[in-house]
Amino acid sequence: MGKFSYIFATAAALTLGYAVYFDYNRRTNPEFRKQLKKSKKHHEKKVIEHEKEVKSVKLDTVRKALEESLKNDSPVPTDPSEKERFFMTEVTQGEQLSAQPGSELESAIHFYRALSIYPNPTDILSIYQRSVPQDIYDYVIMMVALQPPQSVASMLSESVQLDQEQD
């Protein structure tokens, strides 16, 4: 046998020995089990904190991008034919940007602007959910939650009024 075989066999034996030692301690030593549970809880807590931090940063990024987009954009057209043209250009730009890696947020802004002018936002959201990549769709949903477009706001106020009338 060669030198490599001896090294490999030694490493395998050491790994197996450590696995047996670990399993024995895990089964018989209550302090070891407590330490394992404690380290597992600590790790889970760190993961949750990290996820919250990432979500917070993502939300701030989306909020800033949306506010900047709303400040710099031209007013929404009022003529139905201009609205249709505006909707189509926004959706087209959103689709083109969604094909480019790294431009998900810009793409979501265009889809959000198209959503803001669409008369029935629930229909367009269901279409987005089926046709738009998930990360871009998540951005659009965040934008709707942060700054509901007028069509969504009116739909929500109508549903609240219906709920109040039923009570």
Backbone as a printed PyTorch tensor [residue, N CA C, xyz], in Angstrom:
tensor([[[  0.8360,  -1.1770,   0.0000],
         [  0.0000,   0.0000,   0.0000],
         [  0.8770,   1.2340,   0.0000]],

        [[  0.3310,   2.2670,  -0.5770],
         [  1.0980,   3.4900,  -0.6880],
         [  0.9150,   4.3980,   0.5190]],

        [[  1.6680,   5.4550,   0.4660],
         [  1.6430,   6.4350,   1.5480],
         [  0.2550,   7.0890,   1.6660]],

        [[ -0.3550,   7.3270,   0.5230],
         [ -1.6820,   7.9490,   0.5000],
         [ -2.7090,   7.0610,   1.2060]],

        [[ -2.6350,   5.7660,   1.0010],
         [ -3.5810,   4.8370,   1.6310],
         [ -3.4580,   4.8760,   3.1460]],

        [[ -2.2160,   4.9230,   3.6590],
         [ -2.0150,   4.9980,   5.1050],
         [ -2.5760,   6.3030,   5.6770]],

        [[ -2.3430,   7.3820,   4.9830],
         [ -2.8570,   8.6780,   5.4470],
         [ -4.3850,   8.6680,   5.4390]],

        [[ -4.9660,   8.1440,   4.3750],
         [ -6.4190,   8.0830,   4.2630],
         [ -7.0090,   7.1850,   5.3450]],

        [[ -6.4130,   6.0340,   5.5820],
         [ -6.9040,   5.1020,   6.6010],
         [ -6.8010,   5.7230,   7.9910]],

        [[ -5.7180,   6.4420,   8.2680],
         [ -5.5450,   7.0980,   9.5620],
         [ -6.6070,   8.1840,   9.7590]],

        [[ -6.8250,   8.9820,   8.7300],
         [ -7.8330,  10.0400,   8.8180],
         [ -9.2240,   9.4470,   9.0220]],

        [[ -9.5340,   8.3710,   8.3190],
         [-10.8380,   7.7220,   8.4650],
         [-11.0010,   7.1560,   9.8740]],

        [[ -9.9430,   6.5450,  10.4090],
         [-10.0060,   5.9780,  11.7590],
         [-10.1900,   7.0770,  12.7980]],

        [[ -9.4880,   8.1960,  12.6370],
         [ -9.6340,   9.3150,  13.5710],
         [-11.0470,   9.8990,  13.5130]],

        [[-11.5770,  10.0360,  12.3230],
         [-12.9320,  10.5650,  12.1590],
         [-13.9530,   9.6290,  12.7990]],

        [[-13.8070,   8.3360,  12.5560],
         [-14.7130,   7.3570,  13.1470],
         [-14.5900,   7.3600,  14.6720]],

        [[-13.3690,   7.4730,  15.1700],
         [-13.1500,   7.5160,  16.6150],
         [-13.8090,   8.7330,  17.2430]],

        [[-13.6800,   9.8820,  16.5940],
         [-14.3120,  11.0900,  17.1270],
         [-15.8310,  10.9580,  17.0890]],

        [[-16.3680,  10.3530,  16.0320],
         [-17.8190,  10.1740,  15.9380],
         [-18.3230,   9.2820,  17.0680]],

        [[-17.5970,   8.2140,  17.3590],
         [-17.9910,   7.3170,  18.4440],
         [-17.9130,   8.0540,  19.7810]],

        [[-16.8350,   8.8120,  20.0000],
         [-16.6590,   9.5820,  21.2360],
         [-17.7950,  10.5990,  21.4050]],

        [[-18.1030,  11.3150,  20.3310],
         [-19.1640,  12.3150,  20.3650],
         [-20.5010,  11.6600,  20.6980]],

        [[-20.8120,  10.5440,  20.0440],
         [-22.0800,   9.8650,  20.2760],
         [-22.1650,   9.3440,  21.7090]],

        [[-21.0730,   8.8050,  22.2110],
         [-21.0550,   8.3030,  23.5890],
         [-21.3250,   9.4450,  24.5770]],

        [[-20.6440,  10.5670,  24.3980],
         [-20.8580,  11.7150,  25.2850],
         [-22.2810,  12.2640,  25.1740]],

        [[-22.7880,  12.2930,  23.9690],
         [-24.1370,  12.8030,  23.7520],
         [-25.1700,  11.9490,  24.4810]],

        [[-24.9340,  10.6460,  24.5120],
         [-25.9000,   9.7380,  25.1360],
         [-25.7650,   9.6610,  26.6560]],

        [[-24.5430,   9.7930,  27.1700],
         [-24.3340,   9.5130,  28.5940],
         [-24.0780,  10.7400,  29.4570]],

        [[-23.5770,  11.8130,  28.9090],
         [-23.1680,  12.9670,  29.6990],
         [-24.2470,  14.0540,  29.6490]],

        [[-24.9600,  14.2920,  30.7580],
         [-26.0160,  15.3200,  30.7390],
         [-25.4710,  16.7320,  30.5240]],

        [[-24.2960,  17.0320,  31.0310],
         [-23.7000,  18.3580,  30.8140],
         [-23.3920,  18.5820,  29.3360]],

        [[-22.9260,  17.5390,  28.6810],
         [-22.6220,  17.6390,  27.2480],
         [-23.9050,  17.9070,  26.4630]],

        [[-24.9960,  17.1990,  26.8290],
         [-26.2840,  17.4310,  26.1590],
         [-26.7760,  18.8540,  26.3910]],

        [[-26.6340,  19.3390,  27.6320],
         [-27.0370,  20.7170,  27.9290],
         [-26.2430,  21.7030,  27.0850]],

        [[-24.9440,  21.4560,  26.9830],
         [-24.0840,  22.3420,  26.1980],
         [-24.4830,  22.3170,  24.7210]],

        [[-24.8080,  21.1220,  24.2060],
         [-25.2570,  21.0230,  22.8120],
         [-26.5640,  21.7890,  22.5970]],

        [[-27.5240,  21.6330,  23.5210],
         [-28.7950,  22.3550,  23.4020],
         [-28.5750,  23.8610,  23.4760]],

        [[-27.6960,  24.2570,  24.3850],
         [-27.4110,  25.6820,  24.5530],
         [-26.7720,  26.2620,  23.2930]],

        [[-25.8180,  25.5350,  22.7270],
         [-25.1670,  26.0450,  21.5130],
         [-26.1370,  26.0400,  20.3320]],

        [[-27.0470,  25.0520,  20.2890],
         [-28.0450,  25.0170,  19.2180],
         [-28.9960,  26.2120,  19.3320]],

        [[-29.4690,  26.4920,  20.5510],
         [-30.3540,  27.6430,  20.7560],
         [-29.6420,  28.9490,  20.4220]],

        [[-28.3810,  29.0380,  20.8240],
         [-27.5990,  30.2420,  20.5430],
         [-27.4520,  30.4390,  19.0320]],

        [[-27.1790,  29.3480,  18.3280],
         [-27.0320,  29.4300,  16.8740],
         [-28.3570,  29.8250,  16.2120]],

        [[-29.4620,  29.2220,  16.6600],
         [-30.7690,  29.5700,  16.0980],
         [-31.1100,  31.0360,  16.3550]],

        [[-30.7690,  31.5180,  17.5390],
         [-31.0220,  32.9180,  17.8740],
         [-30.2160,  33.8400,  16.9670]],

        [[-28.9530,  33.4870,  16.7240],
         [-28.1040,  34.2880,  15.8340],
         [-28.6610,  34.2920,  14.4120]],

        [[-29.1360,  33.1400,  13.9530],
         [-29.6970,  33.0480,  12.6080],
         [-30.9430,  33.9220,  12.4930]],

        [[-31.8050,  33.8930,  13.4930],
         [-33.0230,  34.7090,  13.4740],
         [-32.6760,  36.1920,  13.4920]],

        [[-31.7090,  36.5760,  14.3250],
         [-31.2790,  37.9790,  14.3690],
         [-30.7150,  38.4150,  13.0240]],

        [[-29.9270,  37.5460,  12.4140],
         [-29.3340,  37.8760,  11.1170],
         [-30.4230,  38.0240,  10.0480]],

        [[-31.4120,  37.1200,  10.0640],
         [-32.5080,  37.2170,   9.1010],
         [-33.3020,  38.5040,   9.2920]],

        [[-33.5430,  38.8910,  10.5410],
         [-34.2570,  40.1440,  10.8130],
         [-33.4570,  41.3370,  10.3100]],

        [[-32.1470,  41.3010,  10.5340],
         [-31.2930,  42.4010,  10.0900],
         [-31.2810,  42.4990,   8.5680]],

        [[-31.1720,  41.3620,   7.8910],
         [-31.1760,  41.3530,   6.4280],
         [-32.5140,  41.8650,   5.9060]],

        [[-33.6030,  41.4300,   6.5320],
         [-34.9320,  41.8800,   6.1110],
         [-35.0950,  43.3800,   6.3250]],

        [[-34.5840,  43.8870,   7.4340],
         [-34.6640,  45.3170,   7.7310],
         [-33.8760,  46.1310,   6.7110]],

        [[-32.6780,  45.6680,   6.3870],
         [-31.8550,  46.3660,   5.3950],
         [-32.5390,  46.3350,   4.0320]],

        [[-33.1060,  45.1880,   3.6790],
         [-33.8010,  45.0560,   2.3950],
         [-35.0090,  45.9900,   2.3500]],

        [[-35.7450,  46.0600,   3.4490],
         [-36.9140,  46.9300,   3.5120],
         [-36.5150,  48.3980,   3.3900]],

        [[-35.4360,  48.7900,   4.0560],
         [-34.9470,  50.1680,   3.9440],
         [-34.5140,  50.4840,   2.5210]],

        [[-33.8390,  49.5370,   1.8830],
         [-33.4050,  49.7310,   0.5000],
         [-34.6050,  49.9090,  -0.4170]],

        [[-35.6150,  49.0710,  -0.2350],
         [-36.8250,  49.1640,  -1.0590],
         [-37.5340,  50.4860,  -0.7950]],

        [[-37.6280,  50.8810,   0.4740],
         [-38.2960,  52.1410,   0.8210],
         [-37.5950,  53.3280,   0.1560]],

        [[-36.2660,  53.3710,   0.2450],
         [-35.5150,  54.4820,  -0.3480],
         [-35.6620,  54.5030,  -1.8650]],

        [[-35.5640,  53.3280,  -2.4900],
         [-35.6920,  53.2660,  -3.9480],
         [-37.0890,  53.6850,  -4.3860]],

        [[-38.1040,  53.2610,  -3.6490],
         [-39.4780,  53.6200,  -3.9940],
         [-39.7120,  55.1150,  -3.8210]],

        [[-39.2390,  55.6820,  -2.7190],
         [-39.4090,  57.1210,  -2.4940],
         [-38.7020,  57.9240,  -3.5760]],

        [[-37.4910,  57.5130,  -3.9350],
         [-36.7550,  58.2260,  -4.9810],
         [-37.4660,  58.1000,  -6.3180]],

        [[-37.9910,  56.9280,  -6.6020],
         [-38.7100,  56.7220,  -7.8550],
         [-39.9710,  57.5780,  -7.9060]],

        [[-40.6920,  57.6410,  -6.7950],
         [-41.9240,  58.4330,  -6.7690],
         [-41.6420,  59.9260,  -6.8790]],

        [[-40.5080,  60.3750,  -6.3430],
         [-40.1420,  61.7950,  -6.4480],
         [-39.7750,  62.1690,  -7.8790]],

        [[-39.0240,  61.2950,  -8.5340],
         [-38.4630,  61.6250,  -9.8420],
         [-39.3810,  61.3000, -11.0070]],

        [[-40.4380,  60.5450, -10.7880],
         [-41.2860,  60.1190, -11.8920],
         [-42.2430,  61.2170, -12.3240]],

        [[-42.5950,  61.1170, -13.5870],
         [-43.5800,  62.0500, -14.1260],
         [-44.9610,  61.6570, -13.6060]],

        [[-45.9090,  62.5810, -13.6360],
         [-47.2490,  62.2670, -13.1390],
         [-47.9130,  61.1700, -13.9770]],

        [[-48.8210,  60.4790, -13.3560],
         [-49.5350,  59.3930, -14.0190],
         [-50.5310,  59.9880, -15.0050]],

        [[-50.5650,  59.4570, -16.2270],
         [-51.5010,  59.9980, -17.2190],
         [-52.9530,  59.7370, -16.8160]],

        [[-53.8260,  60.6010, -17.3110],
         [-55.2470,  60.4740, -16.9860],
         [-56.0660,  59.9540, -18.1620]],

        [[-55.5900,  60.1580, -19.3720],
         [-56.2810,  59.6900, -20.5670],
         [-56.1800,  58.1590, -20.6490]],

        [[-57.2740,  57.4610, -20.9350],
         [-57.2330,  55.9890, -20.9720],
         [-56.2120,  55.4180, -21.9610]],

        [[-56.0930,  56.0230, -23.1400],
         [-55.1190,  55.4990, -24.1060],
         [-53.6900,  55.7390, -23.6210]],

        [[-53.4530,  56.8840, -22.9830],
         [-52.1300,  57.1500, -22.4210],
         [-51.8470,  56.2220, -21.2410]],

        [[-52.8790,  55.9310, -20.4490],
         [-52.7040,  54.9880, -19.3430],
         [-52.2960,  53.6110, -19.8570]],

        [[-52.9600,  53.1780, -20.9290],
         [-52.6380,  51.8710, -21.5060],
         [-51.2070,  51.8510, -22.0300]],

        [[-50.8020,  52.9020, -22.7140],
         [-49.4370,  52.9980, -23.2370],
         [-48.4290,  53.0220, -22.0820]],

        [[-48.7360,  53.7930, -21.0460],
         [-47.8740,  53.8740, -19.8660],
         [-47.7370,  52.4960, -19.2150]],

        [[-48.8680,  51.7960, -19.0700],
         [-48.8540,  50.4610, -18.4720],
         [-47.9750,  49.5140, -19.2820]],

        [[-48.1540,  49.5150, -20.5890],
         [-47.3830,  48.6010, -21.4420],
         [-45.8910,  48.9170, -21.4080]],

        [[-45.5230,  50.1980, -21.4210],
         [-44.0930,  50.5350, -21.3800],
         [-43.4860,  50.1430, -20.0370]],

        [[-44.2150,  50.3450, -18.9490],
         [-43.6890,  49.9700, -17.6300],
         [-43.5160,  48.4600, -17.5160]],

        [[-44.4940,  47.6990, -17.9810],
         [-44.3880,  46.2370, -17.9240],
         [-43.2400,  45.7620, -18.8140]],

        [[-43.1060,  46.3440, -19.9960],
         [-42.0210,  45.9630, -20.9020],
         [-40.6660,  46.2660, -20.2830]],

        [[-40.5230,  47.4490, -19.7160],
         [-39.2530,  47.7930, -19.0710],
         [-38.9800,  46.8730, -17.8820]],

        [[-40.0060,  46.5470, -17.1220],
         [-39.8510,  45.6300, -15.9940],
         [-39.4110,  44.2500, -16.4460]],

        [[-40.0080,  43.7580, -17.5400],
         [-39.6230,  42.4430, -18.0620],
         [-38.1930,  42.4520, -18.5820]],

        [[-37.8080,  43.5290, -19.2740],
         [-36.4390,  43.6150, -19.7830],
         [-35.4380,  43.6500, -18.6330]],

        [[-35.7370,  44.4110, -17.5990],
         [-34.8230,  44.4960, -16.4600],
         [-34.7980,  43.2010, -15.6480]],

        [[-35.9120,  42.4780, -15.6390],
         [-35.9320,  41.2270, -14.8690],
         [-35.0260,  40.1750, -15.4930]],

        [[-34.7360,  40.3070, -16.7720],
         [-33.8380,  39.3610, -17.4400],
         [-32.3750,  39.6540, -17.1250]],

        [[-32.0900,  40.8470, -16.6360],
         [-30.7140,  41.2330, -16.3180],
         [-30.4390,  40.9640, -14.8400]],

        [[-29.3970,  40.1910, -14.5450],
         [-29.0750,  39.9550, -13.1320],
         [-28.6180,  41.2390, -12.4470]],

        [[-29.0530,  41.4240, -11.2090],
         [-28.6520,  42.5920, -10.4330],
         [-29.5700,  43.7860, -10.5670]],

        [[-30.5850,  43.7050, -11.4050],
         [-31.4880,  44.8500, -11.5640],
         [-32.9120,  44.4810, -11.1400]],

        [[-33.0050,  43.6460, -10.1220],
         [-34.3140,  43.1940,  -9.6570],
         [-35.1310,  44.3380,  -9.0560]],

        [[-34.4750,  45.2080,  -8.2990],
         [-35.1920,  46.3020,  -7.6470],
         [-35.7460,  47.2880,  -8.6790]],

        [[-34.9410,  47.6240,  -9.6830],
         [-35.4170,  48.5370, -10.7300],
         [-36.5820,  47.9140, -11.4930]],

        [[-36.4800,  46.6130, -11.7520],
         [-37.5580,  45.9090, -12.4310],
         [-38.8340,  45.9510, -11.5970]],

        [[-38.6950,  45.7230, -10.3010],
         [-39.8620,  45.7440,  -9.4100],
         [-40.5080,  47.1280,  -9.3780]],

        [[-39.6910,  48.1710,  -9.4550],
         [-40.2430,  49.5310,  -9.4710],
         [-41.1120,  49.7330, -10.7080]],

        [[-40.6590,  49.2410, -11.8550],
         [-41.4630,  49.3760, -13.0760],
         [-42.7610,  48.5690, -12.9680]],

        [[-42.6760,  47.3590, -12.4260],
         [-43.8990,  46.5690, -12.2410],
         [-44.8460,  47.2500, -11.2450]],

        [[-44.2920,  47.8660, -10.2230],
         [-45.1030,  48.5900,  -9.2400],
         [-45.8110,  49.7730,  -9.9080]],

        [[-45.0830,  50.5020, -10.7450],
         [-45.7000,  51.6460, -11.4330],
         [-46.8160,  51.1750, -12.3560]],

        [[-46.6120,  50.0260, -13.0240],
         [-47.6720,  49.4820, -13.8730],
         [-48.8750,  49.0730, -13.0190]],

        [[-48.6050,  48.4950, -11.8680],
         [-49.6690,  48.1010, -10.9430],
         [-50.4530,  49.3140, -10.4660]],

        [[-49.7590,  50.4210, -10.2480],
         [-50.4180,  51.6090,  -9.7040],
         [-51.4430,  52.2020, -10.6630]],

        [[-51.3050,  51.9210, -11.9410],
         [-52.2360,  52.4900, -12.9130],
         [-53.2860,  51.4710, -13.3660]],

        [[-53.0610,  50.2080, -13.0680],
         [-53.9810,  49.1570, -13.4980],
         [-55.2790,  49.2500, -12.7000]],

        [[-56.4440,  49.1480, -13.3600],
         [-57.7120,  49.3460, -12.6590],
         [-58.0350,  48.2650, -11.6160]],

        [[-57.5970,  47.0240, -11.8440],
         [-57.8870,  45.9500, -10.8910],
         [-56.5650,  45.3340, -10.4220]],

        [[-56.0070,  45.8260,  -9.3310],
         [-54.6680,  45.4020,  -8.9120],
         [-54.5610,  43.9340,  -8.5020]],

        [[-55.6450,  43.3360,  -8.0200],
         [-55.5490,  41.9300,  -7.6250],
         [-55.3100,  41.0330,  -8.8340]],

        [[-55.9160,  41.3780,  -9.9670],
         [-55.6840,  40.5960, -11.1840],
         [-54.2310,  40.6790, -11.6220]],

        [[-53.6900,  41.8860, -11.6350],
         [-52.3110,  42.0500, -12.1080],
         [-51.3300,  41.4290, -11.1190]],

        [[-51.6500,  41.4640,  -9.8300],
         [-50.7710,  40.8090,  -8.8500],
         [-50.7450,  39.2960,  -9.0530]],

        [[-51.8860,  38.7040,  -9.3710],
         [-51.8980,  37.2570,  -9.6210],
         [-51.1360,  36.9250, -10.9000]],

        [[-51.1940,  37.8040, -11.8870],
         [-50.4080,  37.6040, -13.1110],
         [-48.9270,  37.7420, -12.7980]],

        [[-48.5690,  38.7510, -12.0200],
         [-47.1640,  38.9220, -11.6140],
         [-46.6600,  37.6850, -10.8740]],

        [[-47.4880,  37.1420, -10.0010],
         [-47.0640,  35.9970,  -9.2000],
         [-46.7270,  34.7960, -10.0840]],

        [[-47.4450,  34.6420, -11.1830],
         [-47.1870,  33.5150, -12.0810],
         [-46.0600,  33.7820, -13.0620]],

        [[-45.8540,  35.0380, -13.4580],
         [-44.9350,  35.3070, -14.5620],
         [-43.6310,  35.9870, -14.1710]],

        [[-43.5930,  36.6350, -13.0280],
         [-42.4090,  37.3960, -12.6180],
         [-41.5780,  36.5300, -11.6690]],

        [[-40.2440,  36.6090, -11.7410],
         [-39.4170,  35.8620, -10.7790],
         [-39.7900,  36.2060,  -9.3350]],

        [[-39.6470,  35.2270,  -8.4580],
         [-40.1270,  35.3570,  -7.0770],
         [-39.5000,  36.5330,  -6.3360]],

        [[-38.1940,  36.7650,  -6.5040],
         [-37.5570,  37.8670,  -5.7700],
         [-38.0990,  39.2200,  -6.2140]],

        [[-38.3870,  39.3680,  -7.4880],
         [-38.9660,  40.6220,  -7.9910],
         [-40.4030,  40.7670,  -7.4750]],

        [[-41.1450,  39.6800,  -7.4790],
         [-42.5160,  39.7130,  -6.9520],
         [-42.5120,  40.1060,  -5.4750]],

        [[-41.5610,  39.5790,  -4.7160],
         [-41.4500,  39.9480,  -3.3000],
         [-41.1860,  41.4420,  -3.1390]],

        [[-40.3320,  41.9980,  -4.0070],
         [-40.0790,  43.4380,  -3.9680],
         [-41.3650,  44.2190,  -4.2480]],

        [[-42.1290,  43.7780,  -5.2450],
         [-43.3800,  44.4710,  -5.5880],
         [-44.3440,  44.4320,  -4.4020]],

        [[-44.4510,  43.2910,  -3.7520],
         [-45.3370,  43.1610,  -2.5890],
         [-44.8680,  44.0800,  -1.4600]],

        [[-43.5520,  44.1680,  -1.2540],
         [-43.0260,  45.0860,  -0.2350],
         [-43.3950,  46.5210,  -0.5640]],

        [[-43.2860,  46.8780,  -1.8440],
         [-43.6090,  48.2440,  -2.2550],
         [-45.0860,  48.5400,  -2.0400]],

        [[-45.9300,  47.5720,  -2.3380],
         [-47.3680,  47.7610,  -2.1270],
         [-47.6570,  47.9180,  -0.6370]],

        [[-46.9450,  47.1680,   0.1940],
         [-47.1410,  47.2810,   1.6400],
         [-46.6410,  48.6240,   2.1620]],

        [[-45.5300,  49.1090,   1.6070],
         [-44.9680,  50.3800,   2.0580],
         [-45.7780,  51.5730,   1.5760]],

        [[-46.1310,  51.5660,   0.3070],
         [-46.8190,  52.7050,  -0.3120],
         [-47.8940,  52.1480,  -1.2420]],

        [[-49.0830,  51.8850,  -0.7170],
         [-50.1210,  51.3350,  -1.5870],
         [-50.4700,  52.3150,  -2.7080]],

        [[-50.5020,  51.8390,  -3.9450],
         [-50.9340,  52.7140,  -5.0450],
         [-52.3880,  53.1270,  -4.8420]],

        [[-52.7990,  54.1480,  -5.5280],
         [-54.1550,  54.6750,  -5.3620],
         [-55.2000,  53.5990,  -5.6430]],

        [[-54.9830,  52.7710,  -6.6690],
         [-55.9610,  51.7270,  -6.9930],
         [-56.0590,  50.7010,  -5.8720]],

        [[-54.9330,  50.3640,  -5.2490],
         [-54.9480,  49.4210,  -4.1260],
         [-55.5790,  50.0750,  -2.9040]],

        [[-55.2410,  51.3250,  -2.6520],
         [-55.7920,  52.0320,  -1.4960],
         [-57.3090,  52.1490,  -1.6020]],

        [[-57.8000,  52.4600,  -2.7940],
         [-59.2530,  52.5740,  -2.9560],
         [-59.9210,  51.2140,  -2.7900]],

        [[-59.2700,  50.1550,  -3.2870],
         [-59.8230,  48.8170,  -3.1360],
         [-59.8720,  48.4260,  -1.6540]],

        [[-58.8120,  48.7540,  -0.9100],
         [-58.7740,  48.4390,   0.5180],
         [-59.8310,  49.2230,   1.2850]],

        [[-59.9970,  50.4910,   0.9490],
         [-61.0060,  51.2890,   1.6540],
         [-62.4110,  50.7710,   1.3480]],

        [[-62.6470,  50.3110,   0.1130],
         [-63.9470,  49.7410,  -0.2190],
         [-64.1960,  48.4670,   0.5760]],

        [[-63.1680,  47.6150,   0.7260],
         [-63.3580,  46.3710,   1.4750],
         [-63.5860,  46.6630,   2.9550]],

        [[-62.9410,  47.6940,   3.4980],
         [-63.1610,  48.0770,   4.8920],
         [-64.5880,  48.5870,   5.0640]],

        [[-65.0630,  49.3740,   4.0970],
         [-66.4300,  49.8780,   4.1730],
         [-67.4320,  48.7250,   4.1070]],

        [[-67.1620,  47.7250,   3.2600],
         [-68.0520,  46.5740,   3.1710],
         [-68.0610,  45.7940,   4.4830]],

        [[-66.8990,  45.6420,   5.0980],
         [-66.8200,  44.9450,   6.3840],
         [-67.5990,  45.6970,   7.4570]],

        [[-67.5140,  47.0200,   7.4590],
         [-68.2200,  47.8180,   8.4550],
         [-69.7270,  47.7410,   8.2330]],

        [[-70.1570,  47.7060,   6.9690],
         [-71.5830,  47.6100,   6.6780],
         [-72.1390,  46.2540,   7.0980]],

        [[-71.3300,  45.2010,   6.9830],
         [-71.7840,  43.8660,   7.3620],
         [-71.8980,  43.7260,   8.8710]],

        [[-71.1160,  44.4860,   9.6170],
         [-71.1540,  44.4120,  11.0910],
         [-72.3800,  45.0880,  11.5760]]])
